[in-house]
Every structure is written in structure tokens, then in C-alpha cells.
Amino acid sequence: MDKVNLSDKFARIDEVYKPKLVAQYNDNKILLTRARGDFVWHKHDDTDDLFFVVSGRLVIQLRDRDVELNAGELFVVPRGVEHCPRADPEAEIIVIEPMGTINTGDAEGSSLTAEPERI
């Protein structure tokens, strides 16, 4: 039961789109990710995806519109909705999702598919 200092944790992240596990609650994981450029188009059939921007700007591209998020804003992508996060130039984000969720959803096997590492 230790507190998590987000600034310290983000300072340890160099790679983009490589999720880092910083906490768990119930059956959910709290992930920190540094985002830059486009991720990959994907969807999660069984779960929503929550994105919270800590710093920078993140665009959640949907097939019918873009959702622009600035620091302090969050957006929930409903289950089954295709999306592609994009950050230009860079964003630090928190993603909350159930344990076992693959970061690239139905695009599993993409070069961006990554198992979260605990930091």
C-alpha cells in the first residue's frame, strides 16, 4: 500500500506505447504510457477503454470523429468501438482497463502489442 508518484514514474518511461503497470484495483490495471504519433486502429469487444491525459495532448481517433484531450481530461471509448490514439508531439497518459486486456485489442500481434511491465 504505497502511494504512486506519477511524475517519478513517467520520468522512468522512455519508450512510447509500452504500458507500465503502476497499480491494480479490483480486477483492473492502472497503466502509464508515453504516447507519440499514431498507435494502431483496434477495438476491445469485451471492455471499455479509459484514457486520462496527464500532460500533453492526445487525440482519440474514431471512425466518425476525433476526440481531442488535453491535460486533465479523460475519455472512455465504449467496448466494440474502433479507435486509434494519436499524440503530436507527445502525451503522458493513464489507461485503466481490466486485467488480461491486450493493449492492441483485436489488432493483437501488432508490433505495438505489449505486455505491461511493472514499474
C-alpha positions as CSV (number, residue, x, y, z in Angstrom):
1,M,0.0,0.0,0.0
2,D,2.4,2.7,-1.2
3,K,1.5,5.9,-2.9
4,V,2.4,6.3,-6.6
5,N,4.2,9.5,-7.7
6,L,3.2,9.9,-11.3
7,S,6.0,12.4,-12.1
8,D,8.6,9.9,-10.9
9,K,7.0,7.0,-12.8
10,F,6.7,8.9,-16.0
11,A,10.3,10.0,-15.7
12,R,11.3,6.4,-15.9
13,I,9.4,5.8,-19.2
14,D,11.4,6.3,-22.4
15,E,9.6,4.1,-24.9
16,V,6.3,5.1,-26.5
17,Y,3.2,2.9,-26.3
18,K,4.8,0.4,-23.9
19,P,2.4,0.3,-21.0
20,K,3.8,0.3,-17.5
21,L,1.8,-1.1,-14.6
22,V,1.8,1.1,-11.5
23,A,-1.3,-0.2,-9.6
24,Q,-4.2,-2.6,-9.6
25,Y,-7.6,-2.3,-8.0
26,N,-10.2,-5.0,-8.0
27,D,-9.7,-6.6,-11.4
28,N,-8.4,-3.5,-13.1
29,K,-4.9,-2.4,-14.0
30,I,-3.7,1.2,-13.9
31,L,-1.2,1.8,-16.7
32,L,1.1,4.7,-17.6
33,T,2.0,5.2,-21.2
34,R,4.0,7.7,-23.1
35,A,2.3,8.4,-26.4
36,R,3.8,9.8,-29.6
37,G,2.5,9.6,-33.1
38,D,-0.2,7.1,-34.1
39,F,-1.0,3.9,-32.2
40,V,-2.9,1.2,-34.1
41,W,-6.6,1.0,-35.1
42,H,-8.2,-1.5,-32.8
43,K,-11.2,-2.3,-30.6
44,H,-11.9,-4.2,-27.4
45,D,-15.1,-6.4,-27.8
46,D,-15.4,-7.1,-24.0
47,T,-14.4,-3.9,-22.3
48,D,-14.4,-0.1,-22.4
49,D,-11.1,1.8,-22.5
50,L,-10.4,4.8,-20.2
51,F,-7.8,7.4,-21.3
52,F,-6.8,10.2,-18.9
53,V,-4.2,12.7,-20.1
54,V,-1.7,13.8,-17.5
55,S,0.3,16.0,-19.8
56,G,0.4,16.9,-23.5
57,R,-2.4,16.4,-26.0
58,L,-4.0,13.1,-27.1
59,V,-6.4,12.6,-30.0
60,I,-8.6,9.6,-29.8
61,Q,-9.4,9.0,-33.5
62,L,-12.8,7.3,-34.0
63,R,-14.2,6.3,-37.4
64,D,-16.7,9.1,-37.4
65,R,-14.8,11.9,-35.4
66,D,-11.8,12.8,-33.4
67,V,-11.9,13.4,-29.7
68,E,-9.2,15.9,-28.6
69,L,-8.0,15.6,-25.0
70,N,-5.7,18.0,-23.1
71,A,-4.0,17.6,-19.7
72,G,-6.6,16.9,-17.1
73,E,-9.2,15.5,-19.5
74,L,-10.4,11.9,-19.9
75,F,-12.4,9.9,-22.4
76,V,-14.0,6.5,-22.3
77,V,-14.1,4.5,-25.5
78,P,-17.1,2.1,-25.3
79,R,-16.5,-1.6,-25.9
80,G,-16.6,-2.6,-29.5
81,V,-15.7,0.9,-30.9
82,E,-12.7,1.1,-33.2
83,H,-10.2,3.8,-32.1
84,C,-6.6,4.9,-32.7
85,P,-4.9,7.1,-30.2
86,R,-2.5,9.7,-31.6
87,A,-0.2,12.2,-29.8
88,D,1.7,15.0,-31.6
89,P,4.2,15.7,-30.3
90,E,3.8,13.7,-27.1
91,A,1.4,12.9,-24.2
92,E,1.7,11.2,-20.9
93,I,-1.5,9.2,-20.3
94,I,-3.1,6.9,-17.8
95,V,-5.1,3.9,-19.2
96,I,-7.4,1.9,-16.9
97,E,-8.7,-1.4,-18.1
98,P,-9.4,-4.9,-16.8
99,M,-6.6,-7.3,-16.1
100,G,-5.8,-9.5,-19.1
101,T,-6.8,-6.9,-21.7
102,I,-4.4,-6.8,-24.6
103,N,-3.4,-3.2,-25.4
104,T,-3.9,-3.6,-29.1
105,G,-7.3,-5.4,-28.7
106,D,-8.3,-7.1,-31.9
107,A,-5.1,-6.0,-33.6
108,E,-3.2,-8.4,-31.3
109,G,0.1,-9.3,-32.9
110,S,0.8,-5.8,-34.0
111,S,4.4,-4.5,-33.4
112,L,2.8,-2.3,-30.7
113,T,1.3,-5.3,-28.8
114,A,3.0,-5.2,-25.4
115,E,2.5,-6.9,-22.0
116,P,2.7,-4.2,-19.3
117,E,5.8,-4.2,-17.2
118,R,5.5,-3.2,-13.5
119,I,7.5,-0.1,-12.5
